Amino acid sequence: MVNKTIVELSFGPKGVVDASLSESAHSLVGSEILKIASEIRAMVAAGKTVCNLTVGDFNSKYFPIPAVLLEEIHKAFIAGETNYPPSDGVLALRQAVAEFAAREYGVRYPVESTLIASGSRPLLYAAYRCVVNPGDVVVYPAPSWNNNHYVTLTQAKGIDIPTHAEDGFQPTLAQLAPHLGSAQMLALNTPLNPSGTVMQVEHLRAIAQAVVDENAKRAKVGRRHLFLLFDQVYGSLVFGGIKHEHPAALVPEVAPWLITVDGISKGLAATGLRVGWLLAAPEVTARMRDLIGHIGAWAPRPEQVATARFLRNEAAVDAFRKTMNAAVDERLEALYAGFNAMKADGFPVECIQPQGAIYLSLRIAIAGRELDGKVLDGNDAIRKAILEHAGLAVVPFQAFGLMEETGWFRLSVGAVSMDEITLMFPRLRTLLSRT
């Protein structure tokens, strides 16, 4: 082998390169959750015990993907399904998704309505790109996931609607109605990340009908129609007899203006497989297909082929859900019971009974109190205190756009064991006794 001289590269004084990047790049704000994750890693590396309830992901030790799906992926690789997929997705998967929607939600979409991508995230972004012009109004609740960042990226005007614990942090039509006349898109998510709550069916029906009524007015004067972006990626994770509803099943007339996003990431604990799908009017899907194609946000072909086969295996889907949902529910209920017991003992905590997704909403009402001579002046101070002194890692609702200093946090159970949850409560009780 010929020895080569290796050139050590230099990139000049700090800030010079960054100053030449785009305004769009400079407008981006880093993930608050990733910042918290770095603190947790440092604590774990130092040998400290942490009950990590921050990540909206699954530890495969506790939540492996379905064995049948894994087997189908192996088969697809062996069969040579390793080239580019079609830009709108493998046909078998698009057909399986349409069948799945009919079976699960009672809505029949044509295959032309389906679009496959590398998870639900690029589909949400593509919906913004294909519906929203710079300056258009997008209305969404706070807290919610990533809408503020998509608004920034598309140079839209975001109107975030602060929601309340008594409504499960879900918006009501009364809150949204004043903004529907000016909006180009309304973005909803149920079960909700971060609150773990499900929108009540009567509220969802009323909102869908309001979109239909608004668009009837717009049609008469030739205005662009209002779209409803509906993120239901947690739709199969509902508990306590609650049912997840599809807007078009409640109000079929909303179908032309409805964009729904779903995937296997949460319902099948398959976040790393990157298979998501969208259902919308074929004209919408065609435009979004072109965008997804240009950025190459395709789901890997072997996973697409395997997911198509798995979704058609109703018995395997049902069996996996029964096991997985029970494990998620067990963890959520353990947290809920533990915090309720603390509240009964006089500790300043409260939480909303879990309804869906992998999240629990928790309030720790100690803002203004002192710990070791320092005033806990808001959510971030509380977060740092319970992480450092109780080994409990949570995410404040500010990371999801609700800026009020009310002490509300998101707790996620996908990456923890029941033992970790059990052992956390005595540490938290000890800490709160000191405030």
PLY file of the C-alpha trace (Angstrom):
ply
format ascii 1.0
element vertex 435
property float x
property float y
property float z
element edge 434
property int vertex1
property int vertex2
end_header
0.00 0.00 0.00
1.33 3.45 -0.94
1.80 5.77 2.01
-0.06 9.03 1.55
0.44 12.31 3.32
-2.67 13.11 5.36
-3.70 16.74 5.30
-5.15 18.10 8.53
-8.09 20.31 7.54
-8.95 23.68 9.06
-12.28 25.47 8.79
-11.26 28.96 9.80
-12.37 31.11 12.72
-15.54 29.98 14.45
-18.65 31.62 13.04
-17.34 32.54 9.60
-18.85 29.53 7.82
-22.07 29.70 9.81
-22.57 33.36 8.86
-22.82 32.34 5.20
-25.58 29.78 5.70
-29.21 30.45 4.82
-31.75 32.36 6.88
-33.75 29.13 7.07
-30.83 27.31 8.67
-30.34 30.12 11.17
-34.03 30.09 12.08
-33.93 26.47 13.28
-33.98 25.73 16.99
-32.37 22.56 18.32
-34.42 19.90 20.05
-34.89 20.51 23.76
-35.26 16.77 24.25
-31.84 16.10 22.71
-30.29 18.64 25.06
-31.84 16.85 28.01
-30.61 13.53 26.62
-27.01 14.74 26.78
-27.41 15.52 30.49
-28.82 12.05 31.11
-25.96 10.38 29.26
-23.44 12.27 31.38
-25.16 11.15 34.59
-25.34 7.52 33.49
-21.68 7.62 32.45
-20.87 8.88 35.95
-22.56 5.82 37.41
-25.74 7.51 38.64
-29.14 5.81 38.54
-31.65 7.45 36.20
-35.24 6.50 35.47
-35.29 7.90 31.95
-38.83 8.91 31.01
-37.83 11.38 28.30
-37.53 9.40 25.07
-40.48 8.89 22.75
-38.97 5.59 21.68
-38.85 1.95 22.74
-36.15 -0.12 24.35
-36.18 -3.27 22.23
-35.35 -5.33 25.32
-38.81 -4.55 26.66
-40.61 -3.79 23.39
-39.21 -5.82 20.48
-40.79 -5.53 17.06
-43.24 -8.33 16.14
-41.43 -11.62 15.55
-43.53 -12.25 12.46
-42.53 -8.86 11.02
-38.86 -9.56 11.71
-39.16 -12.88 9.91
-40.78 -11.18 6.92
-37.95 -8.63 6.78
-35.40 -11.45 6.68
-37.33 -13.10 3.85
-37.42 -9.83 1.89
-33.66 -9.36 2.19
-32.97 -12.94 1.13
-35.31 -12.51 -1.85
-33.23 -9.56 -3.03
-35.73 -6.80 -2.25
-32.90 -4.29 -1.80
-33.25 -1.85 -4.71
-35.10 1.47 -4.90
-38.81 1.28 -4.09
-41.33 3.24 -6.20
-41.51 6.90 -5.14
-45.03 6.44 -3.73
-44.23 3.09 -2.13
-44.36 -0.59 -2.97
-47.79 -1.31 -4.45
-48.45 -4.25 -2.13
-47.92 -2.02 0.90
-50.10 0.77 -0.48
-52.87 -1.75 -1.00
-52.34 -3.22 2.47
-52.51 0.27 4.01
-55.82 1.00 2.28
-57.18 -2.33 3.56
-55.84 -1.59 7.04
-57.60 1.79 7.14
-60.89 0.20 6.13
-60.53 -2.55 8.73
-59.30 -0.31 11.56
-61.16 2.95 11.01
-64.10 2.16 8.74
-62.98 4.39 5.85
-62.38 3.16 2.31
-59.58 4.95 0.44
-58.46 4.09 -3.10
-54.89 2.93 -3.49
-54.14 6.25 -5.24
-54.69 7.94 -1.88
-51.82 6.11 -0.20
-48.23 7.32 0.04
-45.39 5.52 1.82
-42.35 7.28 3.30
-39.50 6.80 5.75
-41.65 7.23 8.83
-44.42 9.69 9.61
-42.09 12.65 10.19
-41.23 13.37 6.51
-44.92 13.03 5.64
-45.87 15.68 8.19
-43.20 17.97 6.79
-44.28 17.22 3.21
-47.88 18.10 4.12
-46.70 21.50 5.30
-44.66 21.97 2.13
-47.49 21.01 -0.20
-50.31 22.89 1.54
-48.72 25.98 3.08
-47.27 29.03 1.33
-44.99 31.49 3.12
-47.20 33.69 5.27
-50.11 31.23 5.38
-51.67 30.61 8.79
-51.32 27.22 10.46
-53.32 26.63 13.65
-52.26 23.97 16.15
-52.61 23.28 19.87
-49.91 23.79 22.46
-48.49 21.50 23.64
-47.93 19.55 20.43
-45.06 17.93 18.61
-42.89 19.80 16.09
-45.55 22.06 14.58
-43.60 25.15 15.63
-40.53 23.86 13.75
-42.49 23.02 10.59
-44.03 26.49 10.69
-40.54 27.98 10.81
-39.27 25.80 7.96
-42.18 26.75 5.69
-42.17 30.44 6.72
-45.78 30.13 7.72
-47.54 32.10 10.43
-48.17 29.79 13.35
-51.03 30.32 15.76
-50.62 28.03 18.76
-53.68 27.54 20.91
-52.79 27.04 24.60
-54.78 24.09 25.90
-55.71 23.09 29.44
-55.40 20.09 31.71
-59.16 19.87 32.25
-59.52 19.21 28.48
-56.64 16.73 28.46
-54.56 19.37 26.68
-56.71 18.75 23.59
-58.16 21.75 21.74
-61.88 22.37 21.48
-63.80 23.86 18.58
-64.54 26.93 20.70
-60.80 27.60 20.91
-60.13 26.92 17.22
-63.19 28.56 15.66
-61.96 32.19 15.76
-58.96 31.22 13.61
-60.49 28.89 11.02
-61.47 31.71 8.68
-57.86 32.83 8.29
-56.12 29.45 8.45
-54.76 27.41 5.56
-54.16 24.34 7.69
-55.24 22.97 11.06
-52.84 20.42 12.62
-54.18 17.93 15.17
-52.74 14.85 16.89
-54.60 12.21 18.89
-53.61 10.33 20.98
-51.52 13.36 21.77
-47.79 13.64 22.09
-46.97 14.85 24.77
-50.03 14.48 26.99
-51.05 10.87 26.33
-54.70 11.92 26.00
-57.33 11.18 23.35
-59.56 13.81 21.77
-63.18 13.27 22.69
-65.20 12.02 19.74
-67.73 14.84 19.92
-64.93 17.41 19.75
-63.31 15.71 16.76
-66.64 15.46 14.95
-67.37 19.14 15.60
-63.95 20.23 14.33
-64.21 18.11 11.18
-67.67 19.52 10.48
-66.37 23.04 11.04
-63.71 22.44 8.37
-66.44 21.30 5.95
-68.58 24.35 6.74
-65.64 26.73 6.36
-64.74 25.26 2.99
-68.32 25.60 1.76
-68.01 29.34 2.42
-64.66 29.52 0.67
-65.92 27.68 -2.41
-68.53 30.38 -2.96
-65.89 33.11 -3.17
-63.11 31.16 -4.82
-60.73 31.01 -1.83
-58.22 28.22 -1.24
-59.68 25.54 1.00
-58.73 24.79 4.60
-56.90 21.49 5.20
-56.95 19.31 8.30
-53.65 17.53 9.01
-54.42 14.62 11.34
-51.51 12.78 12.98
-52.77 9.41 14.26
-49.47 7.58 14.60
-50.45 6.54 18.15
-53.96 5.52 17.07
-53.63 1.85 18.05
-52.30 2.70 21.52
-55.48 3.52 23.42
-56.51 2.24 26.83
-59.41 1.98 29.25
-62.03 1.16 26.65
-61.37 4.39 24.74
-61.70 4.21 20.95
-59.60 6.13 18.48
-61.75 7.71 15.75
-60.96 8.73 12.18
-62.31 12.18 11.16
-63.68 10.96 7.81
-65.56 8.15 9.51
-67.32 10.78 11.62
-67.75 13.39 8.86
-67.22 11.81 5.41
-67.54 15.21 3.69
-64.17 16.26 5.16
-62.31 13.66 3.06
-61.10 16.01 0.26
-59.44 18.30 2.80
-58.17 15.68 5.25
-54.56 14.45 5.37
-53.96 11.60 7.81
-50.52 10.32 8.83
-49.79 6.94 10.38
-47.12 4.25 10.48
-45.57 1.31 12.30
-43.15 3.31 14.45
-45.29 3.53 17.58
-48.04 0.92 17.23
-45.52 -1.82 16.38
-42.58 -0.48 18.42
-40.72 -0.19 15.10
-39.29 3.32 15.24
-36.03 2.35 13.55
-37.61 0.56 10.60
-38.84 3.88 9.15
-42.15 2.93 7.55
-44.90 5.53 7.59
-47.89 6.25 5.40
-50.29 8.98 4.46
-53.89 8.88 3.28
-55.39 11.86 1.46
-57.23 12.88 -1.70
-55.33 11.44 -4.70
-54.52 14.94 -5.96
-52.82 15.73 -2.66
-50.95 12.42 -2.59
-49.66 12.93 -6.15
-48.05 16.25 -5.22
-46.58 14.88 -2.02
-45.24 11.84 -3.87
-43.19 14.16 -6.08
-41.78 15.98 -3.06
-40.91 12.75 -1.22
-39.28 11.49 -4.41
-37.06 14.55 -4.76
-35.76 14.31 -1.20
-35.49 10.51 -1.30
-37.47 9.99 1.90
-38.49 6.46 0.94
-38.98 3.68 3.41
-36.46 0.87 2.80
-37.83 -1.64 0.31
-37.35 -4.78 2.46
-39.29 -3.18 5.33
-42.05 -2.11 2.92
-42.44 -5.62 1.51
-42.43 -7.12 5.01
-44.89 -4.57 6.43
-47.33 -5.26 3.60
-47.35 -8.94 4.50
-47.59 -8.28 8.21
-50.50 -5.82 8.00
-52.50 -8.42 6.09
-51.87 -10.97 8.85
-54.70 -9.85 11.13
-54.07 -12.58 13.70
-50.40 -11.58 14.06
-51.28 -7.88 14.32
-53.90 -8.54 16.99
-51.64 -10.85 18.99
-48.78 -8.37 19.00
-51.01 -5.49 20.02
-52.47 -7.46 22.88
-49.02 -8.06 24.35
-47.48 -4.68 23.59
-50.42 -2.54 24.65
-50.69 -4.43 27.91
-47.02 -3.73 28.68
-47.39 -0.03 27.85
-50.58 0.25 29.88
-48.97 -1.52 32.84
-46.19 1.07 32.98
-48.52 4.03 32.54
-50.87 2.77 35.24
-47.95 2.15 37.61
-46.89 5.76 37.21
-50.44 7.01 37.58
-51.03 4.96 40.74
-47.69 5.98 42.23
-48.26 9.68 41.71
-51.83 9.46 43.00
-50.50 7.79 46.15
-48.01 10.62 46.55
-50.78 13.18 46.08
-52.88 11.42 48.74
-49.88 11.71 51.09
-49.76 15.47 50.58
-47.06 15.75 47.91
-47.58 18.53 45.32
-48.12 16.30 42.29
-51.02 15.55 39.97
-51.44 13.70 36.70
-54.04 12.91 34.08
-55.18 9.31 33.84
-53.45 7.78 30.80
-55.67 7.35 27.77
-53.35 6.65 24.85
-49.87 6.76 23.30
-46.87 6.01 25.57
-47.08 9.20 27.64
-48.30 10.45 30.98
-48.86 14.11 31.86
-47.46 14.98 35.29
-47.53 18.24 37.20
-44.96 18.87 39.94
-46.15 22.06 41.62
-43.03 23.26 43.43
-42.23 26.42 41.47
-41.17 29.14 43.90
-40.03 26.70 46.57
-36.41 26.41 47.68
-34.03 23.48 47.40
-30.59 23.76 49.03
-31.02 27.52 49.25
-31.93 27.98 45.57
-35.37 29.01 44.36
-36.96 26.67 41.83
-38.15 29.41 39.52
-39.78 27.37 36.75
-40.15 24.11 34.88
-36.53 23.82 33.81
-35.28 24.35 37.35
-37.71 21.69 38.57
-36.62 19.33 35.80
-32.94 19.72 36.69
-33.63 19.28 40.41
-35.53 16.02 40.05
-32.96 14.70 37.58
-30.00 15.52 39.82
-31.49 14.61 43.18
-34.09 11.92 42.36
-32.71 10.40 39.17
-35.99 11.08 37.37
-35.69 12.39 33.80
-38.75 14.09 32.29
-39.47 16.67 29.56
-41.18 20.00 30.33
-44.17 20.96 28.22
-42.20 24.00 27.02
-40.39 21.58 24.68
-43.79 21.15 22.99
-44.72 24.80 22.75
-46.72 25.35 25.95
-44.69 28.13 27.49
-46.63 28.59 30.74
-44.60 27.83 33.88
-47.26 25.54 35.31
-45.10 22.56 36.25
-46.39 20.15 33.59
-44.08 17.47 32.19
-44.21 14.61 29.69
-43.26 11.13 30.93
-42.61 8.41 28.35
-42.62 4.70 29.22
-41.25 3.02 26.11
-37.68 2.68 27.34
-38.05 1.77 31.03
-38.74 -1.36 33.04
-41.32 -1.78 35.76
-38.48 -2.09 38.30
-37.07 1.29 37.29
-40.47 2.89 37.82
-40.92 1.24 41.22
-37.49 2.28 42.46
-37.93 5.88 41.32
-40.81 6.80 43.66
-38.91 6.64 46.99
-36.20 8.90 45.54
-38.76 11.44 44.38
-40.59 11.38 47.70
-37.31 12.06 49.50
-36.51 14.99 47.24
-39.95 16.61 47.45
-39.84 16.30 51.24
-36.88 18.68 51.15
-38.63 21.46 49.22
0 1
1 2
2 3
3 4
4 5
5 6
6 7
7 8
8 9
9 10
10 11
11 12
12 13
13 14
14 15
15 16
16 17
17 18
18 19
19 20
20 21
21 22
22 23
23 24
24 25
25 26
26 27
27 28
28 29
29 30
30 31
31 32
32 33
33 34
34 35
35 36
36 37
37 38
38 39
39 40
40 41
41 42
42 43
43 44
44 45
45 46
46 47
47 48
48 49
49 50
50 51
51 52
52 53
53 54
54 55
55 56
56 57
57 58
58 59
59 60
60 61
61 62
62 63
63 64
64 65
65 66
66 67
67 68
68 69
69 70
70 71
71 72
72 73
73 74
74 75
75 76
76 77
77 78
78 79
79 80
80 81
81 82
82 83
83 84
84 85
85 86
86 87
87 88
88 89
89 90
90 91
91 92
92 93
93 94
94 95
95 96
96 97
97 98
98 99
99 100
100 101
101 102
102 103
103 104
104 105
105 106
106 107
107 108
108 109
109 110
110 111
111 112
112 113
113 114
114 115
115 116
116 117
117 118
118 119
119 120
120 121
121 122
122 123
123 124
124 125
125 126
126 127
127 128
128 129
129 130
130 131
131 132
132 133
133 134
134 135
135 136
136 137
137 138
138 139
139 140
140 141
141 142
142 143
143 144
144 145
145 146
146 147
147 148
148 149
149 150
150 151
151 152
152 153
153 154
154 155
155 156
156 157
157 158
158 159
159 160
160 161
161 162
162 163
163 164
164 165
165 166
166 167
167 168
168 169
169 170
170 171
171 172
172 173
173 174
174 175
175 176
176 177
177 178
178 179
179 180
180 181
181 182
182 183
183 184
184 185
185 186
186 187
187 188
188 189
189 190
190 191
191 192
192 193
193 194
194 195
195 196
196 197
197 198
198 199
199 200
200 201
201 202
202 203
203 204
204 205
205 206
206 207
207 208
208 209
209 210
210 211
211 212
212 213
213 214
214 215
215 216
216 217
217 218
218 219
219 220
220 221
221 222
222 223
223 224
224 225
225 226
226 227
227 228
228 229
229 230
230 231
231 232
232 233
233 234
234 235
235 236
236 237
237 238
238 239
239 240
240 241
241 242
242 243
243 244
244 245
245 246
246 247
247 248
248 249
249 250
250 251
251 252
252 253
253 254
254 255
255 256
256 257
257 258
258 259
259 260
260 261
261 262
262 263
263 264
264 265
265 266
266 267
267 268
268 269
269 270
270 271
271 272
272 273
273 274
274 275
275 276
276 277
277 278
278 279
279 280
280 281
281 282
282 283
283 284
284 285
285 286
286 287
287 288
288 289
289 290
290 291
291 292
292 293
293 294
294 295
295 296
296 297
297 298
298 299
299 300
300 301
301 302
302 303
303 304
304 305
305 306
306 307
307 308
308 309
309 310
310 311
311 312
312 313
313 314
314 315
315 316
316 317
317 318
318 319
319 320
320 321
321 322
322 323
323 324
324 325
325 326
326 327
327 328
328 329
329 330
330 331
331 332
332 333
333 334
334 335
335 336
336 337
337 338
338 339
339 340
340 341
341 342
342 343
343 344
344 345
345 346
346 347
347 348
348 349
349 350
350 351
351 352
352 353
353 354
354 355
355 356
356 357
357 358
358 359
359 360
360 361
361 362
362 363
363 364
364 365
365 366
366 367
367 368
368 369
369 370
370 371
371 372
372 373
373 374
374 375
375 376
376 377
377 378
378 379
379 380
380 381
381 382
382 383
383 384
384 385
385 386
386 387
387 388
388 389
389 390
390 391
391 392
392 393
393 394
394 395
395 396
396 397
397 398
398 399
399 400
400 401
401 402
402 403
403 404
404 405
405 406
406 407
407 408
408 409
409 410
410 411
411 412
412 413
413 414
414 415
415 416
416 417
417 418
418 419
419 420
420 421
421 422
422 423
423 424
424 425
425 426
426 427
427 428
428 429
429 430
430 431
431 432
432 433
433 434
